Amino acid sequence: MLYREVGQFRTSYAADQAIFPIRQDRIGMLALLLVAYIAVPLVANEYWLSTIFVPFFVFSLAALGLNILTGYAGQLSLGTGGFMAVGAFTAYKLATAFPGLNIVLVFVAAGIVTALVGLLFGIPSLRIKGFYLAVATLAAQFFLIWLFVKVAWFQNYSASGVITAPPRAVFGHFFVTGPEARPAYKYWFTLTFAAVLALAAKNMVRGATGRKWMAIRDMDIAAEIIGIRPLSTKLLAFAVSSFYIGIAGALWAFIYTASVEALAFDIDRSFQILFMIIIGGLGSILGSFLGAAFIILLPIFLNNLPNQLGLHVGVALVTNLQDIIYGALIVFFLIAEPNGLAALWRIGKEKLRLWPFPH
């Protein structure tokens, strides 16, 4: 088989701790990026770029942020939608208050502000955990949405309560918002954010920070005994998670929808992101992308399946079927494969590495 690490020698700790230590993984990742950056924009139409790929990257970032907090650090959160709203409205205020500020800096600043808000709402995690922490983050979800709905300053006193992304370019005429923005530009922009932040997260969870998060997740008392400080470790997890989710919210409001209201980030959005990491795999970078892809593609499949079978099914029934399937799959994965779709991929790789020997 082609997937082998036999004969690939590493002579330093740096080489052994590389993000992709196996040559085939490095080649595969490079090929995947080349296909994503070059081939997809050439063959995909506007519908696929704007309606499939852009929300897929946005959801992947949001799921990645929640996975850092819940999957790696073990801190359950139901406030993802609220933190996405913080990122969206912060980016809007910055973009309108500082028209000359580059859109990339706007999004990074929105992520930093969201990280600070995440730190604030992460303080209860120092005293409570599990279900009680979930309730605390749920309160943050409702409070943040209420704040953005009731305080008109965040919407620049818009009568409709809807914020609209002003035209902004990354450089030159590379507009990613506004009437001059092209679907391919939006696609490349969101892809770059997703790729860079995913690689940063993968590197982070493999280092000392990630090991501290996982120690707190597995047994916080034992982690504290061996010298890990729960205060800084949990708050760092909330900050990094909120940073990712805030950028995802900014991308949602500016790149995907171009205009959005605070209610678009309600509790249903938080549960949707939670479904992604459960189905994709808790504690897995790849699982965040697999879960996002599943959630994006399932409604499209359900909408097209009745037409392919010659059946006439109402929109309300299709929506209810989605909820039923989400719930059934969550129960299935929690029982049959708690580590989600990412575990199936990992098992397949291990079998390839050892084939044809049994194990």
C-alpha positions as CSV (number, residue, x, y, z in Angstrom):
1,M,0.0,0.0,0.0
2,L,1.0,3.6,-0.5
3,Y,0.3,4.8,3.0
4,R,3.5,3.6,4.9
5,E,5.9,5.3,7.3
6,V,8.4,2.5,7.1
7,G,11.7,3.9,6.0
8,Q,10.9,7.5,7.0
9,F,13.4,8.3,9.7
10,R,13.3,11.4,11.9
11,T,16.6,12.4,13.5
12,S,15.3,15.3,15.7
13,Y,12.5,16.1,18.1
14,A,11.4,18.9,15.8
15,A,10.9,16.5,12.9
16,D,9.1,14.0,15.1
17,Q,6.8,16.7,16.4
18,A,5.9,18.1,13.0
19,I,2.2,18.7,12.3
20,F,2.4,16.1,9.5
21,P,5.3,13.8,10.3
22,I,4.4,11.2,7.6
23,R,5.4,12.2,4.1
24,Q,2.1,10.9,2.6
25,D,0.2,13.3,5.0
26,R,2.2,16.2,3.9
27,I,1.7,15.4,0.2
28,G,-2.0,14.8,0.8
29,M,-2.5,18.1,2.6
30,L,-0.6,20.0,-0.1
31,A,-2.7,18.3,-2.8
32,L,-5.9,19.2,-0.9
33,L,-4.9,22.8,-0.6
34,L,-4.0,23.0,-4.3
35,V,-7.4,21.5,-5.3
36,A,-9.2,23.8,-2.9
37,Y,-7.4,27.0,-4.1
38,I,-7.2,26.3,-7.8
39,A,-9.4,23.5,-9.0
40,V,-12.6,24.2,-7.0
41,P,-13.0,27.9,-8.1
42,L,-12.4,26.8,-11.8
43,V,-15.1,24.1,-11.8
44,A,-17.6,25.2,-9.2
45,N,-20.4,27.6,-10.1
46,E,-21.7,30.5,-8.1
47,Y,-24.2,28.4,-6.2
48,W,-21.6,26.0,-4.9
49,L,-19.1,28.7,-4.0
50,S,-21.6,31.0,-2.2
51,T,-24.1,28.5,-0.8
52,I,-22.1,25.4,-0.1
53,F,-18.4,26.2,0.4
54,V,-18.5,29.6,2.2
55,P,-21.0,28.5,4.9
56,F,-19.0,25.2,5.2
57,F,-15.8,27.1,6.1
58,V,-17.7,29.4,8.4
59,F,-19.4,26.5,10.2
60,S,-16.1,24.7,10.3
61,L,-14.4,27.6,12.2
62,A,-17.3,27.8,14.6
63,A,-17.2,24.1,15.2
64,L,-13.4,24.2,15.6
65,G,-13.8,26.9,18.3
66,L,-16.4,24.9,20.2
67,N,-14.3,21.7,19.8
68,I,-11.3,23.5,21.4
69,L,-13.4,24.3,24.4
70,T,-15.6,21.2,24.7
71,G,-13.7,18.5,22.9
72,Y,-10.2,19.3,24.2
73,A,-10.7,21.3,27.4
74,G,-13.9,19.5,28.5
75,Q,-15.9,22.7,29.2
76,L,-19.4,22.3,27.9
77,S,-20.8,25.5,26.3
78,L,-24.2,26.4,24.8
79,G,-23.3,30.0,24.1
80,T,-21.7,29.5,20.6
81,G,-24.4,31.5,18.8
82,G,-24.0,34.5,21.2
83,F,-20.3,34.6,20.7
84,M,-20.8,34.5,17.0
85,A,-23.1,37.5,17.4
86,V,-20.3,39.3,19.3
87,G,-17.9,38.7,16.4
88,A,-20.4,39.8,13.8
89,F,-21.5,43.0,15.6
90,T,-18.0,43.9,16.6
91,A,-16.8,43.6,13.0
92,Y,-19.7,45.8,11.9
93,K,-18.9,48.5,14.4
94,L,-15.2,48.5,13.6
95,A,-15.8,48.5,9.8
96,T,-18.2,51.4,10.0
97,A,-16.2,53.4,12.6
98,F,-12.8,52.9,10.8
99,P,-13.5,52.8,7.1
100,G,-9.8,52.7,6.3
101,L,-9.1,49.6,8.4
102,N,-8.3,46.5,6.4
103,I,-11.0,43.9,6.5
104,V,-8.5,41.2,7.7
105,L,-7.6,43.4,10.7
106,V,-11.3,44.0,11.3
107,F,-12.0,40.3,11.6
108,V,-8.9,39.7,13.8
109,A,-10.0,42.5,16.1
110,A,-13.5,41.1,16.2
111,G,-12.0,37.8,17.3
112,I,-10.0,39.5,20.0
113,V,-13.0,41.3,21.4
114,T,-15.0,38.1,21.4
115,A,-12.1,36.4,23.2
116,L,-12.3,39.0,25.9
117,V,-16.1,38.4,26.2
118,G,-15.4,34.7,26.3
119,L,-13.0,35.3,29.2
120,L,-15.7,37.1,31.1
121,F,-18.3,34.4,30.7
122,G,-15.6,31.7,31.3
123,I,-15.1,32.8,34.9
124,P,-17.9,30.6,36.2
125,S,-16.0,27.5,34.9
126,L,-13.6,28.0,37.8
127,R,-16.3,27.0,40.3
128,I,-18.8,24.9,38.3
129,K,-18.6,22.4,35.6
130,G,-20.7,20.0,33.5
131,F,-24.4,20.7,33.4
132,Y,-24.2,23.8,35.6
133,L,-21.5,25.3,33.3
134,A,-23.8,24.6,30.3
135,V,-26.5,26.5,32.0
136,A,-24.2,29.4,32.7
137,T,-23.1,29.6,29.1
138,L,-26.8,29.3,28.1
139,A,-27.4,32.4,30.1
140,A,-24.6,34.2,28.2
141,Q,-26.3,33.1,25.0
142,F,-29.6,34.8,25.9
143,F,-28.0,37.8,27.4
144,L,-25.8,38.6,24.4
145,I,-28.7,38.2,21.9
146,W,-30.9,40.4,24.1
147,L,-28.1,43.0,24.3
148,F,-27.7,43.3,20.5
149,V,-31.5,43.4,19.9
150,K,-32.3,46.0,22.6
151,V,-29.2,48.4,22.4
152,A,-29.6,50.2,19.0
153,W,-26.0,51.5,19.2
154,F,-24.7,48.1,18.1
155,Q,-26.8,48.4,14.9
156,N,-25.8,52.0,14.3
157,Y,-29.5,52.9,15.2
158,S,-30.9,50.9,12.3
159,A,-34.7,50.9,12.4
160,S,-34.9,47.3,11.2
161,G,-32.2,46.0,13.6
162,V,-30.3,44.5,10.6
163,I,-26.6,45.2,10.0
164,T,-25.3,45.3,6.5
165,A,-21.6,44.8,5.6
166,P,-20.1,47.8,4.0
167,P,-18.0,47.3,0.8
168,R,-14.5,46.3,1.8
169,A,-11.5,44.9,-0.2
170,V,-8.6,42.9,1.1
171,F,-6.3,44.7,-1.3
172,G,-6.8,46.6,-4.6
173,H,-10.0,45.5,-6.2
174,F,-10.2,42.2,-4.3
175,F,-13.6,43.0,-2.8
176,V,-15.0,40.4,-0.4
177,T,-18.1,42.5,0.7
178,G,-20.4,44.8,-1.2
179,P,-21.8,44.7,-4.8
180,E,-18.3,44.3,-6.3
181,A,-17.5,41.2,-4.3
182,R,-17.2,38.0,-6.5
183,P,-18.1,34.5,-5.2
184,A,-14.6,33.3,-5.9
185,Y,-13.1,36.1,-3.8
186,K,-15.4,35.3,-0.9
187,Y,-14.5,31.6,-1.3
188,W,-10.7,32.3,-1.2
189,F,-11.1,34.7,1.7
190,T,-13.0,32.2,3.9
191,L,-10.9,29.3,2.8
192,T,-7.7,31.1,3.9
193,F,-9.1,31.9,7.3
194,A,-10.3,28.3,7.8
195,A,-7.0,26.8,6.6
196,V,-4.7,29.1,8.6
197,L,-6.7,28.8,11.8
198,A,-7.2,25.1,11.5
199,L,-3.4,24.6,11.1
200,A,-2.8,26.9,14.1
201,A,-5.3,24.9,16.2
202,K,-3.8,21.6,15.2
203,N,-0.4,22.8,16.2
204,M,-1.7,24.3,19.5
205,V,-3.5,21.1,20.7
206,R,-0.4,19.1,20.0
207,G,1.8,21.3,22.2
208,A,1.9,22.0,26.0
209,T,-1.3,24.1,25.8
210,G,-3.3,21.2,24.3
211,R,-1.9,18.7,26.8
212,K,-3.0,21.0,29.7
213,W,-6.5,21.3,28.2
214,M,-6.8,17.5,27.8
215,A,-5.5,16.9,31.4
216,I,-8.1,19.3,32.7
217,R,-10.7,17.5,30.6
218,D,-9.8,14.0,31.7
219,M,-9.3,14.7,35.5
220,D,-9.1,18.3,36.7
221,I,-8.1,17.4,40.3
222,A,-5.2,15.2,39.1
223,A,-4.1,17.9,36.6
224,E,-4.0,20.4,39.4
225,I,-1.9,18.1,41.6
226,I,0.7,17.7,38.9
227,G,1.1,21.5,38.6
228,I,-1.4,22.5,35.9
229,R,-3.2,25.7,37.0
230,P,-7.0,25.3,36.3
231,L,-7.6,29.1,36.4
232,S,-5.3,30.0,33.5
233,T,-5.9,26.8,31.5
234,K,-9.7,27.0,31.5
235,L,-9.7,30.8,30.8
236,L,-7.3,30.3,27.9
237,A,-9.6,27.6,26.4
238,F,-12.5,30.0,26.6
239,A,-10.5,32.8,25.1
240,V,-9.1,30.8,22.2
241,S,-12.5,29.2,21.5
242,S,-14.3,32.5,21.5
243,F,-11.6,34.0,19.2
244,Y,-12.4,31.3,16.6
245,I,-16.1,31.6,17.1
246,G,-16.0,35.4,16.8
247,I,-14.2,35.3,13.5
248,A,-16.7,32.7,12.3
249,G,-19.5,35.1,13.3
250,A,-17.9,38.0,11.4
251,L,-17.4,35.8,8.3
252,W,-21.1,34.8,8.5
253,A,-22.3,38.4,8.7
254,F,-19.9,39.9,6.2
255,I,-19.1,37.2,3.7
256,Y,-21.9,34.7,3.7
257,T,-25.1,36.7,4.3
258,A,-23.9,40.3,3.8
259,S,-26.7,41.4,6.2
260,V,-27.9,39.8,9.4
261,E,-29.9,40.4,12.5
262,A,-29.0,39.3,16.0
263,L,-31.7,36.6,16.1
264,A,-29.8,34.7,13.4
265,F,-27.5,33.7,16.2
266,D,-30.1,32.4,18.6
267,I,-30.0,29.2,20.6
268,D,-30.7,27.0,17.5
269,R,-27.4,28.1,16.1
270,S,-25.6,27.0,19.3
271,F,-27.2,23.6,19.1
272,Q,-26.4,23.3,15.5
273,I,-22.7,23.9,16.1
274,L,-22.8,21.4,19.0
275,F,-24.4,18.8,16.7
276,M,-21.4,19.3,14.4
277,I,-18.7,18.4,16.9
278,I,-20.7,15.5,18.3
279,I,-21.3,14.0,14.8
280,G,-17.8,14.9,13.5
281,G,-15.9,13.9,16.6
282,L,-15.1,15.6,19.9
283,G,-11.5,16.4,20.4
284,S,-10.7,16.3,16.7
285,I,-9.7,19.1,14.2
286,L,-10.8,16.9,11.3
287,G,-14.0,16.1,13.1
288,S,-15.0,19.8,13.1
289,F,-14.8,19.9,9.3
290,L,-16.5,16.6,8.8
291,G,-19.4,17.6,11.1
292,A,-19.8,20.9,9.4
293,A,-19.8,19.2,6.0
294,F,-22.5,16.8,7.2
295,I,-24.7,19.5,8.6
296,I,-24.4,21.6,5.4
297,L,-25.0,18.7,2.9
298,L,-27.8,16.9,4.8
299,P,-30.5,19.6,4.1
300,I,-29.5,19.7,0.5
301,F,-29.8,15.9,0.2
302,L,-33.1,15.8,2.0
303,N,-34.5,18.6,-0.2
304,N,-33.5,16.9,-3.4
305,L,-34.3,13.3,-2.5
306,P,-38.1,13.6,-2.7
307,N,-37.9,15.1,-6.2
308,Q,-35.5,12.4,-7.3
309,L,-38.0,9.8,-6.1
310,G,-41.0,11.5,-7.6
311,L,-42.5,12.5,-4.2
312,H,-44.0,15.8,-3.2
313,V,-42.9,16.6,0.3
314,G,-43.6,19.9,2.1
315,V,-40.8,22.2,3.4
316,A,-42.0,21.9,7.0
317,L,-41.8,18.1,6.8
318,V,-38.2,18.2,5.4
319,T,-37.2,20.6,8.2
320,N,-38.7,18.2,10.8
321,L,-36.9,15.3,9.2
322,Q,-33.6,17.1,9.6
323,D,-34.2,17.5,13.3
324,I,-35.2,13.9,13.6
325,I,-32.1,12.7,11.7
326,Y,-29.8,15.0,13.8
327,G,-31.2,13.6,17.0
328,A,-31.0,10.0,15.8
329,L,-27.4,10.4,14.6
330,I,-26.3,12.0,17.9
331,V,-27.8,9.0,19.8
332,F,-26.2,6.6,17.4
333,F,-22.7,8.2,17.6
334,L,-22.8,8.5,21.4
335,I,-23.6,4.8,21.6
336,A,-21.7,3.2,18.7
337,E,-18.8,5.6,18.0
338,P,-18.5,8.4,20.6
339,N,-15.6,9.9,18.7
340,G,-17.7,10.5,15.6
341,L,-16.8,10.5,11.9
342,A,-13.2,11.4,12.7
343,A,-12.7,8.1,14.5
344,L,-13.8,6.2,11.4
345,W,-11.2,8.1,9.3
346,R,-8.5,7.4,12.0
347,I,-9.3,3.7,12.1
348,G,-9.1,3.5,8.3
349,K,-5.6,5.1,8.4
350,E,-4.4,2.7,11.0
351,K,-5.5,-0.2,9.0
352,L,-3.7,1.1,6.0
353,R,-0.5,1.6,8.0
354,L,-0.6,-2.1,9.2
355,W,-2.0,-3.8,6.2
356,P,-1.8,-6.7,5.3
357,F,-1.0,-7.7,8.9
358,P,-3.9,-8.4,11.2
359,H,-4.5,-6.3,14.3
